[in-house]
């Protein structure tokens, strides 16, 4: 090949190379940059219908990034079960001061709790790790009228049904009501003083609300799902529940706590949950995308919070929003998990679909069908019935209808793990649909009884005329 040919080839190669570089530069220039944390938070807030939401990313030195949306983003949020990890950290502080140990027997500190525990050898560590055997029973927790300390209410709490064996993980807020009582007894003072001394003040989170009166004055209404919109709920406080769910504070307070906890996590003793995670010191421990993550979420009617600690990356994620209802629990919880994975590897998943349309559609659909059938039965007229036929039909309707109503009134709250009043707080739209369905069953029962009686009277009238 001659020199001129070689030169031509080289020039051609350079032209192609320049074209490739130019096209690549153009492609990258037009590529959408990854969404910022603020953009993601605004999108998630819209997806879950949250009036307000706040997120912080922190390291052990303080704030790394933050984002928020909504008018109450700077207001105090109720921390729910995130409070448990602060209770566990308080126990750790008392242990360092030699005031108790992980293996301290609970009834040695709280003899008034003996009737609550199935095993008298339950330890403080069992309470912290949820291995005491106590069941999760919201009928004896979350009492918004209660202003006594945890120590003072123990004697009045009946032993819950469904006690399990000690040593097996079983999540129960009752464990942390007892943890609060242990702290009160061992520290010889209010729980609020101990959690401030050992956790909040060292963390610089002194604005955290631990007083019931301050809670009532400062915490705005939360919001629960209600037929596709939001319904406000005036969230109360249980003074015996500061250890399991009723601390409150701004996202800044929660972020300062998480930043402090990154340096004060230690090496918690854990119990296996049986669901791919472990639990210790008020936190779940899980491998998320190859990272060792310690996390816990918290919820009360109208509020949801989330804390995730990633000590290997010196990062923590805190999130709080003022919308939560059990019907959308998985959807809201997925936001916290998405923030975590976005921080860890830049990924985020679509939120799961809400269960509300299916649940509400089923309940209201059944009610509509019953009412339509009852209306059609009335319109089509009355058939003659003998006395025996009328009685049998009426008794059958009353028995079946009564059984359905009574069974639903007893069984549905039991399946939901609470009372009808608790259902109203956590899922008001489902509760309304539930009552509509029961009303439809009652109407259908009454229609059958009345038509049976009318059929018998029609037969007697015709017989008398004949």
C-alpha positions as CSV (number, residue, x, y, z in Angstrom):
1,X,0.0,0.0,0.0
2,X,1.4,3.4,-1.0
3,X,2.0,6.3,1.4
4,X,-1.0,8.2,0.0
5,X,-3.3,5.2,0.5
6,X,-2.1,4.8,4.1
7,X,-2.7,8.5,4.7
8,X,-6.2,8.2,3.3
9,X,-7.0,5.3,5.6
10,X,-5.7,7.2,8.6
11,X,-7.8,10.2,7.7
12,X,-10.8,8.0,7.2
13,X,-10.3,6.4,10.6
14,X,-9.9,9.7,12.3
15,X,-13.2,11.0,10.6
16,X,-15.1,7.9,11.9
17,X,-13.5,8.3,15.3
18,X,-14.5,11.9,15.5
19,X,-18.1,11.0,14.4
20,X,-18.3,8.4,17.1
21,X,-17.1,10.8,19.7
22,X,-19.5,13.5,18.5
23,X,-22.5,11.1,18.5
24,X,-21.5,9.8,22.0
25,X,-21.2,13.4,23.3
26,X,-24.6,14.2,21.8
27,X,-26.1,11.1,23.4
28,X,-24.8,11.9,26.8
29,X,-25.8,15.5,26.4
30,X,-29.4,14.4,25.8
31,X,-29.5,11.7,28.5
32,X,-31.7,12.5,31.4
33,X,-29.7,13.0,34.7
34,X,-30.8,10.7,37.6
35,X,-33.6,12.2,39.6
36,X,-32.5,14.1,42.7
37,X,-33.6,13.1,46.2
38,X,-36.0,16.1,46.2
39,X,-37.6,15.0,42.9
40,X,-38.0,11.4,44.2
41,X,-39.5,12.5,47.5
42,X,-42.0,14.7,45.7
43,X,-43.0,11.9,43.4
44,X,-43.4,9.4,46.3
45,X,-45.4,11.9,48.3
46,X,-47.7,12.2,45.3
47,X,-47.9,8.4,44.8
48,X,-49.0,7.7,48.4
49,X,-51.1,10.9,48.8
50,X,-49.0,12.2,51.7
51,X,-49.8,15.8,52.7
52,X,-46.2,16.1,54.0
53,X,-43.1,14.0,54.0
54,X,-39.5,14.7,55.1
55,X,-36.3,12.7,54.4
56,X,-32.7,13.1,55.7
57,X,-29.5,11.2,54.8
58,X,-26.9,11.6,57.5
59,X,-23.5,10.2,58.4
60,X,-21.8,10.1,61.8
61,X,-20.8,13.8,61.4
62,X,-24.3,15.1,60.5
63,X,-26.5,15.9,57.5
64,X,-25.5,14.7,54.1
65,X,-28.7,15.4,52.1
66,X,-32.3,16.2,52.7
67,X,-35.7,16.6,50.9
68,X,-39.2,17.5,52.0
69,X,-42.6,18.2,50.6
70,X,-45.8,19.7,52.1
71,X,-46.8,22.3,54.7
72,X,-46.1,20.2,57.8
73,X,-42.7,18.9,56.7
74,X,-41.0,20.8,59.5
75,X,-43.5,20.0,62.2
76,X,-43.1,17.2,64.7
77,X,-44.0,13.7,63.5
78,X,-45.1,10.8,65.7
79,X,-42.3,8.2,65.6
80,X,-44.3,5.1,66.3
81,X,-42.3,1.9,66.8
82,X,-39.1,3.7,65.8
83,X,-39.3,4.7,69.5
84,X,-38.4,1.1,70.4
85,X,-34.7,1.5,69.3
86,X,-34.4,4.5,71.6
87,X,-35.8,2.5,74.5
88,X,-33.2,-0.3,73.7
89,X,-30.4,2.3,73.6
90,X,-31.6,3.6,77.0
91,X,-31.4,0.1,78.4
92,X,-27.8,-0.1,77.0
93,X,-26.9,3.1,78.8
94,X,-28.3,1.8,82.1
95,X,-26.3,-1.4,81.6
96,X,-23.1,0.6,81.0
97,X,-23.8,2.3,84.3
98,X,-24.1,-1.1,86.0
99,X,-27.8,-0.6,86.9
100,X,-29.0,-3.7,85.0
101,X,-27.8,-6.4,82.7
102,X,-29.1,-8.2,79.6
103,X,-29.9,-11.2,81.7
104,X,-31.7,-9.3,84.5
105,X,-34.9,-11.2,85.3
106,X,-37.9,-8.9,84.7
107,X,-39.9,-9.9,87.7
108,X,-36.9,-9.1,90.0
109,X,-37.3,-5.5,88.9
110,X,-41.1,-5.6,88.3
111,X,-42.8,-8.0,90.6
112,X,-46.2,-6.4,89.5
113,X,-45.6,-7.8,86.0
114,X,-45.5,-11.5,87.0
115,X,-49.1,-12.1,86.0
116,X,-48.3,-10.9,82.4
117,X,-45.4,-13.2,81.7
118,X,-45.9,-16.9,81.0
119,X,-42.3,-17.7,82.1
120,X,-41.0,-16.1,85.4
121,X,-37.4,-16.3,84.0
122,X,-38.1,-13.8,81.2
123,X,-35.1,-11.4,81.1
124,X,-34.8,-7.7,80.0
125,X,-32.9,-9.0,76.9
126,X,-36.0,-11.1,76.1
127,X,-38.1,-8.0,76.1
128,X,-35.7,-6.1,74.0
129,X,-35.5,-8.9,71.4
130,X,-39.2,-9.8,71.5
131,X,-38.5,-13.3,72.8
132,X,-40.6,-13.1,76.0
133,X,-43.6,-15.0,74.5
134,X,-45.9,-12.0,74.8
135,X,-48.3,-11.6,71.9
136,X,-49.0,-8.4,70.0
137,X,-52.2,-7.2,71.6
138,X,-53.3,-3.6,70.7
139,X,-56.3,-3.9,73.0
140,X,-53.9,-3.2,76.0
141,X,-51.6,-0.8,74.2
142,X,-52.2,2.5,72.4
143,X,-54.5,3.9,75.0
144,X,-54.7,7.6,74.3
145,X,-56.5,8.4,77.6
146,X,-53.7,6.9,79.7
147,X,-51.5,9.3,81.6
148,X,-49.9,7.0,84.1
149,X,-46.4,5.7,83.9
150,X,-45.8,2.2,82.5
151,X,-44.9,1.0,86.0
152,X,-48.2,2.2,87.4
153,X,-50.4,0.5,84.7
154,X,-48.9,-3.0,84.8
155,X,-51.2,-4.2,87.6
156,X,-54.3,-3.2,85.7
157,X,-53.3,-5.0,82.4
158,X,-54.8,-8.5,82.2
159,X,-52.6,-11.3,80.8
160,X,-53.2,-11.3,77.1
161,X,-54.5,-14.5,75.4
162,X,-52.2,-16.4,73.1
163,X,-49.0,-16.5,75.1
164,X,-46.1,-18.1,73.3
165,X,-43.0,-19.9,74.5
166,X,-40.1,-17.9,75.7
167,X,-37.1,-17.8,73.3
168,X,-39.0,-17.5,70.0
169,X,-39.2,-14.2,68.3
170,X,-42.7,-12.7,68.4
171,X,-43.1,-9.0,67.8
172,X,-45.1,-7.3,70.5
173,X,-45.3,-3.7,71.7
174,X,-46.1,-5.1,75.2
175,X,-42.5,-6.0,75.4
176,X,-41.5,-2.4,75.2
177,X,-44.2,-1.2,77.6
178,X,-42.4,-3.5,80.0
179,X,-39.0,-2.1,78.9
180,X,-40.3,1.3,79.8
181,X,-41.4,0.1,83.2
182,X,-38.0,-1.5,83.8
183,X,-36.3,1.8,82.9
184,X,-38.6,3.7,85.3
185,X,-37.8,1.3,88.1
186,X,-34.1,1.0,87.6
187,X,-33.5,4.7,87.0
188,X,-35.9,5.7,89.9
189,X,-37.5,8.3,87.8
190,X,-39.6,9.1,84.8
191,X,-38.8,7.3,81.5
192,X,-38.6,10.6,79.8
193,X,-35.6,11.6,82.0
194,X,-33.8,8.4,81.3
195,X,-34.2,8.5,77.5
196,X,-33.0,12.1,77.5
197,X,-30.0,11.3,79.6
198,X,-28.8,8.3,77.7
199,X,-29.9,9.0,74.2
200,X,-31.5,12.3,73.2
201,X,-29.1,14.7,74.9
202,X,-26.0,12.9,73.7
203,X,-27.5,12.8,70.2
204,X,-28.3,16.5,70.2
205,X,-32.0,15.7,69.7
206,X,-33.2,17.6,72.7
207,X,-36.2,18.9,70.8
208,X,-37.8,15.4,70.8
209,X,-41.2,15.4,72.6
210,X,-41.4,13.2,75.6
211,X,-44.2,15.0,77.5
212,X,-47.8,14.2,76.9
213,X,-49.0,17.8,77.2
214,X,-46.3,19.0,74.8
215,X,-47.3,16.2,72.4
216,X,-50.9,17.3,72.4
217,X,-50.0,21.0,71.9
218,X,-47.3,20.5,69.2
219,X,-48.2,17.5,67.0
220,X,-50.6,18.3,64.1
221,X,-53.2,16.0,62.8
222,X,-52.1,13.0,60.9
223,X,-54.0,11.6,57.8
224,X,-55.4,8.2,57.0
225,X,-56.6,6.9,53.7
226,X,-60.4,7.4,53.2
227,X,-62.0,6.2,49.9
228,X,-59.2,7.5,47.7
229,X,-58.6,10.7,49.7
230,X,-57.3,11.5,53.1
231,X,-59.1,12.0,56.4
232,X,-57.4,13.9,59.3
233,X,-57.0,12.1,62.6
234,X,-56.2,13.9,65.9
235,X,-53.4,11.5,67.1
236,X,-53.3,11.0,70.9
237,X,-50.5,9.8,73.2
238,X,-50.2,6.9,75.6
239,X,-47.9,8.0,78.5
240,X,-47.2,4.3,79.2
241,X,-46.2,3.9,75.5
242,X,-43.2,6.3,75.1
243,X,-41.0,3.2,75.0
244,X,-42.9,1.5,72.2
245,X,-44.4,4.1,70.1
246,X,-45.2,7.6,71.3
247,X,-42.0,9.7,71.1
248,X,-42.4,12.6,68.6
249,X,-40.1,15.1,67.0
250,X,-39.1,16.8,63.8
251,X,-37.1,15.2,61.0
252,X,-34.1,17.1,62.3
253,X,-34.4,15.4,65.8
254,X,-34.7,12.0,64.1
255,X,-31.7,12.7,61.9
256,X,-29.5,13.8,64.8
257,X,-30.5,10.6,66.7
258,X,-29.6,8.4,63.7
259,X,-26.3,10.2,63.2
260,X,-25.4,9.6,66.8
261,X,-26.6,6.0,66.7
262,X,-24.2,5.2,63.8
263,X,-21.4,5.6,66.2
264,X,-23.2,4.0,69.1
265,X,-24.7,0.9,67.5
266,X,-22.3,-1.6,69.2
267,X,-22.8,-5.3,68.5
268,X,-26.4,-6.1,69.5
269,X,-27.4,-9.6,70.6
270,X,-30.0,-10.6,68.0
271,X,-32.8,-13.2,67.7
272,X,-33.7,-14.7,64.3
273,X,-37.2,-13.7,63.2
274,X,-37.7,-16.6,60.8
275,X,-38.3,-14.2,57.9
276,X,-34.8,-13.6,56.7
277,X,-34.0,-10.9,59.3
278,X,-32.7,-10.8,62.8
279,X,-33.8,-8.5,65.6
280,X,-31.8,-6.8,68.3
281,X,-31.7,-3.5,70.3
282,X,-35.0,-2.4,68.7
283,X,-33.8,-2.8,65.2
284,X,-34.2,-5.4,62.4
285,X,-30.9,-6.6,60.9
286,X,-31.0,-7.4,57.2
287,X,-28.7,-7.8,54.2
288,X,-30.0,-5.3,51.6
289,X,-28.1,-5.4,48.3
290,X,-25.0,-6.7,50.0
291,X,-25.1,-4.1,52.8
292,X,-25.5,-4.8,56.5
293,X,-28.6,-2.7,57.4
294,X,-30.2,-2.1,60.7
295,X,-33.7,-0.6,60.4
296,X,-37.1,-0.2,61.9
297,X,-40.3,1.5,60.8
298,X,-43.0,2.9,63.0
299,X,-46.6,3.8,62.6
300,X,-49.6,5.2,64.4
301,X,-52.9,6.2,62.8
302,X,-51.9,9.0,60.4
303,X,-48.1,8.9,60.8
304,X,-45.3,6.7,59.5
305,X,-41.5,6.9,60.2
306,X,-38.5,4.9,59.2
307,X,-34.9,4.7,60.3
308,X,-32.2,2.7,58.5
309,X,-28.6,2.5,59.7
310,X,-25.8,1.3,57.4
311,X,-22.7,1.4,59.5
312,X,-20.5,-0.1,56.8
313,X,-21.1,3.0,54.7
314,X,-21.4,5.4,57.6
315,X,-24.9,6.4,56.3
316,X,-28.3,6.5,57.9
317,X,-31.7,7.3,56.3
318,X,-34.6,8.8,58.2
319,X,-38.1,9.4,56.8
320,X,-41.3,10.6,58.2
321,X,-44.7,11.3,56.7
322,X,-48.1,12.3,58.1
323,X,-50.2,9.8,56.2
324,X,-50.6,6.2,57.1
325,X,-53.3,3.6,57.3
326,X,-53.2,-0.2,57.5
327,X,-54.9,-0.6,54.1
328,X,-51.8,1.0,52.5
329,X,-49.1,-0.3,54.8
330,X,-47.0,-2.0,52.2
331,X,-47.2,0.8,49.8
332,X,-46.0,3.4,52.3
333,X,-43.3,1.1,53.7
334,X,-41.9,0.7,50.2
335,X,-41.0,4.4,50.2
336,X,-38.6,3.9,53.1
337,X,-37.1,0.9,51.4
338,X,-36.7,2.8,48.2
339,X,-34.8,5.7,49.9
340,X,-32.5,3.1,51.4
341,X,-31.7,1.4,48.1
342,X,-31.3,4.7,46.3
343,X,-28.7,5.7,48.8
344,X,-27.0,2.3,48.6
345,X,-26.9,1.7,44.8
346,X,-29.0,4.4,43.1
347,X,-32.0,2.0,42.5
348,X,-35.6,2.4,43.3
349,X,-38.6,0.1,42.7
350,X,-42.2,0.9,41.8
351,X,-44.4,1.1,44.8
352,X,-46.8,-1.9,45.2
353,X,-50.4,-1.3,44.4
354,X,-52.8,-0.2,47.1
355,X,-55.1,-2.9,48.5
356,X,-57.8,-0.3,49.1
357,X,-59.7,-0.8,45.7
358,X,-59.8,-4.5,46.1
359,X,-60.9,-4.6,49.8
360,X,-63.3,-1.7,49.5
361,X,-64.7,-3.0,46.2
362,X,-65.3,-6.4,47.7
363,X,-67.1,-5.2,50.8
364,X,-69.2,-2.6,49.0
365,X,-69.9,-4.9,46.1
366,X,-71.3,-7.6,48.5
367,X,-73.4,-4.9,50.2
368,X,-74.7,-3.7,46.9
369,X,-75.6,-7.2,45.7
370,X,-77.5,-7.9,49.0
371,X,-79.4,-4.6,48.8
372,X,-80.2,-5.2,45.1
373,X,-81.5,-8.7,45.8
374,X,-83.6,-7.4,48.7
375,X,-85.0,-4.6,46.5
376,X,-85.8,-7.1,43.8
377,X,-87.5,-9.4,46.3
378,X,-89.7,-6.5,47.5
379,X,-90.6,-5.4,43.9
380,X,-91.5,-8.8,42.6
381,X,-94.3,-9.3,45.0
382,X,-95.2,-11.8,47.8
383,X,-95.8,-15.5,47.4
384,X,-98.3,-17.3,49.6
385,X,-96.7,-19.4,52.4
386,X,-98.0,-21.8,55.0
387,X,-97.4,-21.1,58.6
388,X,-94.7,-23.8,58.8
389,X,-93.0,-22.5,55.6
390,X,-93.1,-18.9,56.9
391,X,-91.7,-19.9,60.3
392,X,-88.9,-22.0,58.8
393,X,-87.9,-19.3,56.3
394,X,-87.9,-16.6,58.9
395,X,-86.0,-18.6,61.5
396,X,-83.4,-19.6,58.8
397,X,-83.0,-16.0,57.8
398,X,-82.6,-14.8,61.4
399,X,-80.1,-17.6,62.2
400,X,-78.0,-17.1,59.1
401,X,-78.1,-13.3,59.2
402,X,-77.5,-13.2,62.9
403,X,-74.6,-15.6,62.7
404,X,-73.0,-13.5,59.9
405,X,-73.4,-10.3,61.8
406,X,-72.2,-11.6,65.2
407,X,-69.5,-13.6,63.6
408,X,-68.3,-10.5,61.7
409,X,-68.4,-8.3,64.8
410,X,-66.3,-10.8,66.7
411,X,-64.1,-12.4,64.0
412,X,-63.1,-9.4,61.9
413,X,-61.6,-7.4,64.8
414,X,-59.9,-10.5,66.0
415,X,-58.4,-11.1,62.6
416,X,-57.4,-7.4,62.4
417,X,-55.7,-7.7,65.8
418,X,-57.7,-5.0,67.5
419,X,-61.1,-3.6,68.4
420,X,-63.7,-1.9,66.1
421,X,-62.7,1.4,67.5
422,X,-59.1,0.7,66.6
423,X,-60.2,-0.3,63.1
424,X,-61.9,3.1,62.8
425,X,-58.6,4.9,63.6
426,X,-56.4,2.8,61.4
427,X,-58.7,2.1,58.4
428,X,-61.9,4.3,58.6
429,X,-62.9,3.6,55.0
430,X,-62.7,-0.1,55.5
431,X,-64.7,0.3,58.8
432,X,-67.4,2.2,57.0
433,X,-67.6,-0.4,54.3
434,X,-67.7,-3.1,56.9
435,X,-70.7,-1.5,58.7
436,X,-72.5,-0.9,55.3
437,X,-72.1,-4.6,54.6
438,X,-73.5,-5.6,58.0
439,X,-76.4,-3.2,57.5
440,X,-77.1,-4.8,54.1
441,X,-77.1,-8.3,55.8
442,X,-79.5,-6.9,58.4
443,X,-81.8,-5.4,55.7
444,X,-81.8,-8.6,53.8
445,X,-82.7,-10.6,56.9
446,X,-85.6,-8.2,57.7
447,X,-86.9,-8.4,54.2
448,X,-87.0,-12.2,54.3
449,X,-88.8,-12.2,57.6
450,X,-91.3,-9.6,56.6
451,X,-92.0,-11.2,53.2
452,X,-92.5,-14.6,54.9
453,X,-95.0,-13.1,57.3
454,X,-96.7,-11.3,54.5
455,X,-96.9,-14.6,52.5
456,X,-98.6,-16.3,55.4
457,X,-101.1,-13.5,55.8
458,X,-101.8,-13.6,52.1
459,X,-102.5,-17.3,52.3
460,X,-104.8,-16.9,55.3
461,X,-106.7,-14.0,53.6
462,X,-107.3,-16.0,50.5
463,X,-108.4,-19.0,52.6
464,X,-110.8,-16.9,54.6
465,X,-112.3,-15.4,51.5
466,X,-112.8,-18.9,50.0
